[in-house]
Amino acid sequence: MQVRLDDLKAVTLTVLTNSGYPADEAHIILDVLLYAQLRGNNQGIVKLIGAGMPRSANARPIQITRETKLSALLDGGWNAGMVALTRAVDIAIGKAREHGIGIVGTNQTNTSTGAIGYYASRAAQAGFIAFVFSGSGEYVAMHGSHEPLFGTNPLAIAIPTTGQPIVFDMATSAIARFGIVEAKTAGRSIPEGVAYDANGQPTTDAAAALLGAIRTFGGYKGAALSLMVEVLTGALVSTTKDANGKKTDWGNLVLVIDPELLVDGDTFEERVSQLIERVKAAKRLPGVEDILIPGERGNRILAQVEQTGMVEIDDALWSALVAVAG
Amino acid sequence: MQVRLDDLKAVTLTVLTNSGYPADEAHIILDVLLYAQLRGNNQGIVKLIGAGMPRSANARPIQITRETKLSALLDGGWNAGMVALTRAVDIAIGKAREHGIGIVGTNQTNTSTGAIGYYASRAAQAGFIAFVFSGSGEYVAMHGSHEPLFGTNPLAIAIPTTGQPIVFDMATSAIARFGIVEAKTAGRSIPEGVAYDANGQPTTDAAAALLGAIRTFGGYKGAALSLMVEVLTGALVSTTKDANGKKTDWGNLVLVIDPELLVDGDTFEERVSQLIERVKAAKRLPGVEDILIPGERGNRILAQVEQTGMVEIDDALWSALVAVAG
């Protein structure tokens, strides 16, 4: 159904306020959720349904626990992952603006950071190249294994252009964990080849997959990338484990680079835009209407929303959000 | 057949000297080629067969054309890609050692950089996290297209541990271009789903694939990664194009990060080694003897070589190298 953007914002903000977030944090989370929701990405308001995202009773102020000109490590203080990672990317942008590069890690959060293209995009909108890596719980198995040890370990890369940034945001898992949770709720099966059950057998049963392990994407290459994200969001940012080796918190890492280090920024953005034009004009395979650049599909949906002030939302999802808002 | 390591080195060095390289450059290239050859990677001495790698008649000294504390851009001066990228990674290591991070790009080369895990490994051996991105000619098509615009665009990531570094080195193409060239020479077909012919039809014919385009790995995710490498090794490092938009040179980018920015280096290496142990001890799928960490297979082969002083090389390849040495 079509929902007014203003209504979507108001209802979402009400839910966040009811979830215990002070106004500043609620607005940060709203921004992250709407980045996804208005781009047709499934990391939007659905996160507020069911268990939702209540603010932790243990939340305390985010603190910088290690810092250099180029780097900072943040103790997320059990705040929402979205709040901690927004702080991290803003610090990294500040350091990149002053010194050329900023690298910032976070620990002591264990909630979703949402669509991490949001944070990368935030840096690219400011003219920087950004890499964002995000860790989570033990859901995904290494290539050759069916024991869940890794997070779904998304990575995002954003590149500024003369127009909208290129924003590439992918899970290194074959399917988002959330996609499996959704399938289970809807009573749907999941695609073949993306998950194992608890005995290590391939399964298309969502409930069985949640008790087993998700596979990485793209064979051993995807598994190797997942391992790299695991290191960059674990060992490097000092997340912790319990006595059984289970993660107690999930780390994140942001790397922001000023292209001016190597080339004039305007020249860089012009060249990237020229490359995009060339790629979009390339010979298409049969049945392909348009060659899409990462981020482009979402930008088109967003443009439609901005033009009409209306958002297409699944009926049941909107009803559920309104119900949660009370 | 089994070849003495000393003989392999001597013959390779002779070929490089005959190819016009002064002693210092010949030793650099030898090191890169043997890194691959002694690890069972196909980016080794086969590069010296056939057209080989003659030193360019236009080669001139490598020059730094832009520099900051954290960054440098190198004009490769039409030297071998391996010589230029070795210089780049050494400069990046020096900057990371002094300032925490080094980012170095190269342009004005258009020859193979070989197995780029070599350069990443060089930084990780020195205690740093390294990312290496390497561009090349127009061989690979974007997702949805069959027009070759991208290089095979490998990326390598290396992470220091208390033992051997983790070294992940992958092409973002579905198959290395060199693999297709080899298949054509041997009269073999190539796997399904990795290439198009000149008309955009899927092909398993190596010769037809060389006239068409290679696909990226891992669907749209792999294509998006390839595009990112294209930007990082093109627009960012100022490679150039001719009037038809064809690349005249191939760029490279090295990013070296001191983990000390975020955590004590020893602690980091210990944690990474613990993670490796945990991953290797994970439950294995049926038929899987051992869960391999990126770089491990090659390290095992190398260890065997170091123990015996002998290298297993394909008969025809060794004969061909000896013949080139004259």
Boltz contact constraints between the chains, C-beta under 6 A:
constraints:
  - contact:
      token1: [A, 68]
      token2: [B, 261]
      max_distance: 6.0
  - contact:
      token1: [A, 70]
      token2: [B, 100]
      max_distance: 6.0
  - contact:
      token1: [A, 70]
      token2: [B, 101]
      max_distance: 6.0
  - contact:
      token1: [A, 71]
      token2: [B, 261]
      max_distance: 6.0
  - contact:
      token1: [A, 71]
      token2: [B, 262]
      max_distance: 6.0
  - contact:
      token1: [A, 73]
      token2: [B, 262]
      max_distance: 6.0
  - contact:
      token1: [A, 100]
      token2: [B, 70]
      max_distance: 6.0
  - contact:
      token1: [A, 101]
      token2: [B, 70]
      max_distance: 6.0
  - contact:
      token1: [A, 101]
      token2: [B, 101]
      max_distance: 6.0
  - contact:
      token1: [A, 105]
      token2: [B, 262]
      max_distance: 6.0
  - contact:
      token1: [A, 142]
      token2: [B, 279]
      max_distance: 6.0
  - contact:
      token1: [A, 142]
      token2: [B, 291]
      max_distance: 6.0
  - contact:
      token1: [A, 144]
      token2: [B, 285]
      max_distance: 6.0
  - contact:
      token1: [A, 144]
      token2: [B, 288]
      max_distance: 6.0
  - contact:
      token1: [A, 144]
      token2: [B, 291]
      max_distance: 6.0
  - contact:
      token1: [A, 145]
      token2: [B, 282]
      max_distance: 6.0
  - contact:
      token1: [A, 145]
      token2: [B, 283]
      max_distance: 6.0
  - contact:
      token1: [A, 145]
      token2: [B, 284]
      max_distance: 6.0
  - contact:
      token1: [A, 145]
      token2: [B, 291]
      max_distance: 6.0
  - contact:
      token1: [A, 146]
      token2: [B, 283]
      max_distance: 6.0
  - contact:
      token1: [A, 146]
      token2: [B, 285]
      max_distance: 6.0
  - contact:
      token1: [A, 147]
      token2: [B, 282]
      max_distance: 6.0
  - contact:
      token1: [A, 147]
      token2: [B, 283]
      max_distance: 6.0
  - contact:
      token1: [A, 149]
      token2: [B, 282]
      max_distance: 6.0
  - contact:
      token1: [A, 157]
      token2: [B, 228]
      max_distance: 6.0
  - contact:
      token1: [A, 159]
      token2: [B, 231]
      max_distance: 6.0
  - contact:
      token1: [A, 168]
      token2: [B, 224]
      max_distance: 6.0
  - contact:
      token1: [A, 170]
      token2: [B, 221]
      max_distance: 6.0
  - contact:
      token1: [A, 200]
      token2: [B, 285]
      max_distance: 6.0
  - contact:
      token1: [A, 217]
      token2: [B, 218]
      max_distance: 6.0
  - contact:
      token1: [A, 217]
      token2: [B, 221]
      max_distance: 6.0
  - contact:
      token1: [A, 218]
      token2: [B, 217]
      max_distance: 6.0
  - contact:
      token1: [A, 218]
      token2: [B, 218]
      max_distance: 6.0
  - contact:
      token1: [A, 221]
      token2: [B, 170]
      max_distance: 6.0
  - contact:
      token1: [A, 221]
      token2: [B, 217]
      max_distance: 6.0
  - contact:
      token1: [A, 224]
      token2: [B, 168]
      max_distance: 6.0
  - contact:
      token1: [A, 224]
      token2: [B, 294]
      max_distance: 6.0
  - contact:
      token1: [A, 228]
      token2: [B, 157]
      max_distance: 6.0
  - contact:
      token1: [A, 231]
      token2: [B, 159]
      max_distance: 6.0
  - contact:
      token1: [A, 231]
      token2: [B, 272]
      max_distance: 6.0
  - contact:
      token1: [A, 235]
      token2: [B, 268]
      max_distance: 6.0
  - contact:
      token1: [A, 235]
      token2: [B, 271]
      max_distance: 6.0
  - contact:
      token1: [A, 235]
      token2: [B, 272]
      max_distance: 6.0
  - contact:
      token1: [A, 236]
      token2: [B, 259]
      max_distance: 6.0
  - contact:
      token1: [A, 236]
      token2: [B, 262]
      max_distance: 6.0
  - contact:
      token1: [A, 238]
      token2: [B, 263]
      max_distance: 6.0
  - contact:
      token1: [A, 259]
      token2: [B, 236]
      max_distance: 6.0
  - contact:
      token1: [A, 261]
      token2: [B, 68]
      max_distance: 6.0
  - contact:
      token1: [A, 261]
      token2: [B, 71]
      max_distance: 6.0
  - contact:
      token1: [A, 262]
      token2: [B, 71]
      max_distance: 6.0
  - contact:
      token1: [A, 262]
      token2: [B, 73]
      max_distance: 6.0
  - contact:
      token1: [A, 262]
      token2: [B, 105]
      max_distance: 6.0
  - contact:
      token1: [A, 262]
      token2: [B, 236]
      max_distance: 6.0
  - contact:
      token1: [A, 263]
      token2: [B, 238]
      max_distance: 6.0
  - contact:
      token1: [A, 268]
      token2: [B, 235]
      max_distance: 6.0
  - contact:
      token1: [A, 271]
      token2: [B, 235]
      max_distance: 6.0
  - contact:
      token1: [A, 272]
      token2: [B, 231]
      max_distance: 6.0
  - contact:
      token1: [A, 272]
      token2: [B, 235]
      max_distance: 6.0
  - contact:
      token1: [A, 279]
      token2: [B, 142]
      max_distance: 6.0
  - contact:
      token1: [A, 282]
      token2: [B, 145]
      max_distance: 6.0
  - contact:
      token1: [A, 282]
      token2: [B, 147]
      max_distance: 6.0
  - contact:
      token1: [A, 282]
      token2: [B, 149]
      max_distance: 6.0
  - contact:
      token1: [A, 283]
      token2: [B, 145]
      max_distance: 6.0
  - contact:
      token1: [A, 283]
      token2: [B, 146]
      max_distance: 6.0
  - contact:
      token1: [A, 283]
      token2: [B, 147]
      max_distance: 6.0
  - contact:
      token1: [A, 284]
      token2: [B, 145]
      max_distance: 6.0
  - contact:
      token1: [A, 285]
      token2: [B, 144]
      max_distance: 6.0
  - contact:
      token1: [A, 285]
      token2: [B, 146]
      max_distance: 6.0
  - contact:
      token1: [A, 285]
      token2: [B, 200]
      max_distance: 6.0
  - contact:
      token1: [A, 288]
      token2: [B, 144]
      max_distance: 6.0
  - contact:
      token1: [A, 291]
      token2: [B, 142]
      max_distance: 6.0
  - contact:
      token1: [A, 291]
      token2: [B, 144]
      max_distance: 6.0
  - contact:
      token1: [A, 291]
      token2: [B, 145]
      max_distance: 6.0
  - contact:
      token1: [A, 294]
      token2: [B, 224]
      max_distance: 6.0
